[in-house]
Amino acid sequence: MSGIQKLAGQTLWYGASSIAARFINYLLTPYLTYALAGAAYGEMSLIYAVIPFLNVVFTYGLETAYFRFSKSKETEADVYSTAMISLLVSTTILTAAMLMFRGPLSVLIGVRDHPEYFTYSAFIIAFDTLTSLAFAKLRYEGRPVKFAVVRILGILVNIGFTYFFLSVCPRLQASDPNSFIGVYYHADDRVSYVVLANLIQSVCTFLFLFREVFAFRWRFNGVLWRQIIAYASPLILAGFAGMINETLDRLMLRWWTSAPTPDAANFEVGMYSACYKLSLLITLSIQAFRMAAEPFFFSVAQGQQPQRIYARVMKFFVIVVCFMFLAVVLFLDVWKYFISNKAFWAGLGVVPILLLANIFIGIYYNLSIWYKLSNKTMAGAWITVIGAAITVAINYLFIPRYGYLACAWATFFCYGSMMAVSYVWGQKQYRVPYPTKKLVAYLLICVALYGIYSGWQLLGLNAWINRAVAVLLMGMFAALIATVERQELARFPFIGKYFRSPAPSV
């Protein structure tokens, strides 16, 4: 159990920082859905669909390669120097290309009148790219405190400037139109200020990590670089396809929707994006898990019976995300108030679908260790390409008729297929004794409990009675887990004493 306890500790640190940072940032959702009109929120969502996609291009898999090749303190220094020099050169070239083609890119994603969005985005991606390896270095060196502090400070900077631009500046402009802010502030272009606040966050994060970013020697190892690129190249393809699966559905919705006007199309994108954010708990857990798990999985690979550790990690991961699924779907009438624009509530039906989809992708990330350990990263690329093909096909065929609902189901089938293919393929290449039947049963029970609750709601009873029933259903699932996993839970520190059988009396 020591391996799982170590991973749990690391996940707690990275997870606490990620969850705190993202949750603080998540508090912007009710504010932004209030401060931005429906169509404007859709425009912002389109920009933030493109940024993660381009991040894959800029980083080209170097984070995973850094963990893979850093086998000792000496090799880590050489790997970090080579990778960071490579990033500095490529980031300069790609940023210049983005600035040069910002006009056509603006037309492509449906924000023709705002090429400045891409100017800001280019520099956001550039600074985020340069700090990506610095964050990886903190994870490799086991320095979660600084990792957490920098992440949270960056988010606080973003929130502070977002509020300043969207709430303080209009008041200052109204009180003194001849002041600097009164003259240069444009209240009718609020999306630009949201993106600008993000740019300020990226710059501040870069400055916070300045020492780590430049903690390398100006020595480039060409042989090592070719090995790193050979390992990371399939990850670029996987990352591309992954972003198609994860964020590009907003763009596809904008391109193929049957909405009658551009504003109506942007409104639909905004509604889908706002509802997608209600899958926050599971998304954050997966992100936190990935940050801790990737270096952990590589570190235990050389130990005894690492497959048993991977199987246990998978089991507890599924249990945690099952609880989070129930916490959202059984209390969706509470979570919906994080979306201030009540017109967006019409899209809440996609939330359970997206939650299950995110559980699938979390399981896939657990399964993916087989091809990373065996240097078969091209297998991961092909699996993700399969998912991307499913995403594009379903969206292309069904968005014109079903709109944002097609995007949700495309995500569900995409991630479900990736999970299934990776499991079948991985078990042939690197067998791990996952408790598959038990995990499938847990997922089906969660879906059944949600179905029972949905039927109960049709009775039209008081909201507080419904919430009491929701608590009861969660308690039933908790009791099931406590019973089935009693022996495993008894081995955990702190909580283990509550699951141990009392010693027989003499």
N, C-alpha and C positions, 0 to 999 in steps of 0.2 A: 504493500500500500504506500510505501514511502515515495514511489514515483508519482502516484496520483496526488499525494499530499503536496509534493513539490510543485506539480503543475497547478493544483488548486491555489496554492499560495501565490504563484506568479500570475495566474489568471485574476486573482483577487486584486493584486496591485494594478496590473495593466487594465483589468476590467473596471476597477473602481475609477481610475482616471478616465478611461474611455467613456464609461457610462455617465460619470459626472459631467465630463466635457460635452458629450453628445446630448445629455438630458438638459443641461443648461442651454445648449444651442437649440434643443427641441422646444424650449419655452418660447423661442422666436416664432414658432408656427402659429399660435393664436394671435400673436402680435402682427406678424406679416400678413396673415389672411384677413386681418382687420385693416392694416395700414395700406395694403395694395388692393386695387380692384381685382375682380376675378380674372380678367384677361391679363392684367399686369403680373399677377401671381403665376399665371401660365407661362408668360415670357421668361420670368425668373427661373421657373422649373426647366425650361428648355436649355437655358445656359448651364444650369447645374446638372443637366443630363450629358452635356458635351464635355465638361471639365474632367470627370472621372475617366471618360473614354480617352481623352488626350493624355491623361496622366499615365496610362498604360504605355503609350508611345514614348513618352519622355523617360520613364524609368526602365523600360524594357527588361523586366525580370531580374534586375540586379540585386534586389533585397533578398530574394530566395537564394540566388547564387552566392551572395555574401555569406549566408549561414552555411551553405553547402561546402564552400571551399575554406572557411575559416576553422581549421582543425586544431590550431594551437595559437599561442600569442604571437609567435613569429610569423606564421602564415597569415594571421588576421591582419597584421600591419601591412603586408604586401598586397593582400586582397583589397583592403580598404583604400589604399593609395591608388591602385590601378583602377578600381571601380569609380572612385570619386573624380579622378582626372577624366575618365571616359564620360562621366555625367556632365562635368563642366563644359567640355567641348560640345557634346551633343545638345545640351540644353541651350547653349548660345545659338547654335544653328537652327534648332527647331523653333525657338522663340522668334527669331528673325523671320522665319517662314510664316509663322502665324500672323505676325504684324503685317507682312507683305500681302497676305491673302485674306485679310480680315473682312473685306467687302464681300467677296464671293461666299465666304463661310457664313456671314450674316444672312445672306439670301437663302443659303441652303437650309438653315434651321428655322427660318421663318421670322427673323427679327431684322428685316431688311433696313429699317430706318435707324438702327442702333449699332453701327459697327464698333462704337466705343466699348460695347460689352466685350468684344473679343480683345481689345487692347488691354483692358483690365485682366481678362481671363488669361491672356498669354503670360503676364507677369505673375499671376497667382500660381499657375502651373509651374513656372520656372522656379519660384522660391520654394514651392512645396516639393519639387523634385530634388532640389539640393539638400533639403532637410530630411528626405526620406531615408537616405543612408545613415544620417546622423541619428535618427530615431532607431534604426536597426542596430546601430553600434551600441546605443544605450541598452537595448534589449539583450544583445550578445554579452555585454559586460555585466549584466544583472544590476542595472541602476534604475529601478522602477520609480524611485522617488522623483528624480529629475524629469524622467519621462512624464510622470503624472503632472508635475507642477507646470511644465512647459505646455502640455496639452490644454490644461485648464486655463492658464493665463491667456493663451491664444484665443480660446473661445470667449473669455470675458472681454478681451479687446474687441472682438468682432461684435458682440452684443452691445458694448458701450458705444461704439461708433455707429452701429445701425440705429440705435435709439437717438443718438445725437443728430444724425442726418435726417431721419424721418419724423422726429417729434420736436427736437429742440430748434433745429434750423428754421422750420416754418414759423415758429413763434418769434424767433429773433428777426426774421425777415418782415413779419407783420408789424413788429414794434418799431423797427428802424429800417425802412426800405433803402436808405442811402448808405447803410453800412456795407462792409465787405461781403458779408453773407447775404444781405438784402439785395445786392447787385448781382452776385454770381451764383446764388443758389437757384436751381430750377425745380420747383415743386412738382412740375408735371412729368418729371423723369425719375421717379423714385427707384426704379429697378437699378439704374446706374449706381445709385448710392448704396444699395444693398451689396452689389458686387464690389464697389470701392471699399466698403467696410471689410469685406473678405480679403481684399488685397492688403489692407493695412495689417490684418491679422497675420497673413503669410509673411510679410516683411518682419513683423515683430518676432514671430516664431524663428525666423532665420537668424535674427540678432540674438535671441535667447540661446540658440544652438551654435553660435558662431565658432566657439572653440572646438566643438565636436566636428562641425562641417570641415574645418581646415586642420583637423588633427591627422594630417597625412604628409608624407614626404613626396616631394616632386620627383617621383621615380615611377616610371611606367613600365610594367612587365608585359611585354608584347605576347610572350608565350602563354602566360597566365590569362591574359585578356582574351585570347582566342579560345581557351578552354572555358572561360566564364561565359562567353558569348555563345559557344556551342551548347552549353547547358541551358542558358537562359533564352535562347532564340525560340524554342517551342513555347516557352512561357509567354512570349509576346503574343503569339497567335492565340494562346489560351486566354490571355488577358483581353485581347481584342474581342474575342467571342464572348468572354465573360461580361464585358461591358455592354455588348449588344443585348445580352440576357438581362442585365441588371438595370441599366438606365436608358438604353436607346429606345425602349418602348414609348417613352414620352415623345420622342421625335417621330416615330412611326405613327403614333396617334395623331400628331399634328399634320403629318403628310396625308394620311389616308382616311381621316375622319370624314363623315358625311355632313358635318356641321355646316350650316348655310353661309356663315361669314367667318373671316379670320378671328374676330373677337370671340365668337362662339367656340371656335376650335381651341383658342388659347384658354378659354374658360374650362373646357372639358379637360385639357391637360392639367390645369391648375387643380381641379377637383380630384382627378386621379392621383396627382402628386401629393396632395394634402392627405388623402385617405391612405396612401401608401405609408405615410409617416406613422400611422397608428400601429404598424408592425415593428415599432421602435424597440420594444423590449427584446424581441428575439434577434433583431438585427444587431443590437448592441452586444448581446451575449455572444453572438457568432464572431463579431469583430474582436471582442476582448479575448475570446478563446483562441482565435487565430494568432494574435500577437504573442501569446504565451506558448501556444502549442508548437509552432513551427520550430523555434530553437530547441524546445524540449524534446520533440520527436527525434530530431537529429542527434541530440545528446544521449538519449537512452538507446539508440539503435545498436550500439556496440555492447550493450549490457546483456545480461542473461534473460532470455525469454521476453524480449521487448513486445512480442505479439500479445502476450497476456495483458501487458500494461495498456496497449492500444485498445484492446477489447473492453477493458474496464473504463477507460476514458470515454469511449463511445457510449457505453451504457449510462454513465452518469450525465453525460452531455444530453442525451435524449430525454432523460428524466427531467432535467432542469428546463429544457425548452418546452416540454409538455406542460409543465406548470405555468410557464409564461404564456403559452397559447391559451390556456384556460383563463388566466388572469386578464387577458385582453378581451376574448370573445364573450365571456360571461359578464363582463362589466363594460361592454361597448357603449352603453347608454351614458356612462360616466366619461370614458375616454373621448367621446365625440366632442366634448366641450373644449378640447384643445384646438379644435378648428373653429375659429370665431365666425367665419362666413357660413351661416346656416344653409345657404344654397348648396354648399359642398356636401352636406350631410346626405344628399341623395345618392352619393357614391359609396356609402358605408358597407354595402353588400359585398364589396371586393375584399374587405379586410380579412375575414377568415380564410379566403382563398390564398391571399398573399402571405398570411402567417404560416400556413402549411407549406407553401412554396419555399419560404425562408428556412423552415425546419429541414426541408429536403436539401437545400444548398449547404446548410450547416453539417448535415450528415456526410454530404459529399466531401467537404473539406476534411473531415475526419478520415474518410476512405482514401483520400488522395495521397496519403503518406506512402502507399505502395510504389507509385511511379516516381516519387521524389527520391526515395531511398535507393531505388534501383537504377537511377539515372535515365529512366524512360519517360522524360518529360514530354516527349512527342505524343505519348499516349494521352496525357492530360490535355494536350492541345486538341487532339482529335475528339475526345469526349466533349470538350467545351464547344467545339465546332458543331457537333451533332446538336447540342442544346441551342446554339445560335440559329441553326437551320430551322429547328422546330419553332423558335420564337418568331423568326421572320415569316415563315410560312403561315402560322396561325394568325399573326397580326395582319398580314397582307390579305388573307382570305376573309377574315371575320370583322376587322375594324370597321369597314364601310357599313356593315349591318348592325353590329353590336357595340361599337365604340370602345370605351375604356374597359368594359367587361371582358372583351376579347384580350386585352393586354394582361389582365389578371390571370385568365386561364392559360394564356401562352406562357406566363412565368411559371405557373404551377406545373404544366406538362414539360416545360424545358428543364426545370430543376429536378423534377421527378425522374425524367429519363437519364439525366446525368448521374444521379444517385444510383439508379439501377444498373446502368452500364458499367460504372466504376466498380460497383460491388462484384458483379459477375466476373469482370475482367481481372480485377485485383485479386480475387480469391484464387484464380488460376496461377497468377504470377507470384504472389506473396501472401500466403494464407494467414489470416488472422481469425481467431476463434470468437467472432462476434456472436452475442446471444440474439441472433436475428429474430427468431420467433417471438421472444419476449419483447423486443423493442417494437416489432410490428404490432403486437398486442397492445402495448402502451399507447401507441399512436391511434389505433382504432378505438380504444376506450375513450380517449380524449375527444375524438370526433363524435362518438356516440353521446357523450355527456353534453357536448354542444348541441347535438340534435335534440336531446331531451329538453334542454333549456329553451331552445327555439320553439318547440311545441308548447311548453309551459307558457311562454310569453303570449301565445295566441289567445289565452284565456282573458287577457286584458286586465289583469289584476294590478294592484298598486305597485309602483316602482320599487318601494322598499321591501315588499313581499318578494318580488322577483329577485332582488339583490340577496335577500336571505336564502332563497333557494340556490342562487349562484354560489354563495359561501358553503352551503351544504354539499353541493356537487364537488367543489374543490376539496372539501374535507374528506369526502368519500374517496377521491383519487389519492389524497395524501395517505389515508389509512391503507389503501391497497399497496402503495409503494412501501410503506413502513412494514407491512406484513411480508411481502414478497422479498424485499431486500434487507430484512432484519439483520442477517448475519453480516452482510457487507457494511451496513450502517453502524453496526456495533464496533467496527474496527476504526471508525473515524474518531479523531480527537474532539473533545468538548461534547459533541452530541452523542458519541458512542455509548456513554453510560446509560442513556435512556432506552437503549435497544438491547442491552445485555441481559441475559437471564439471571435472576438472583441466585447467588450461591446456595447450594442445598444446606439446610440446617443440620447440625450434628446432633 
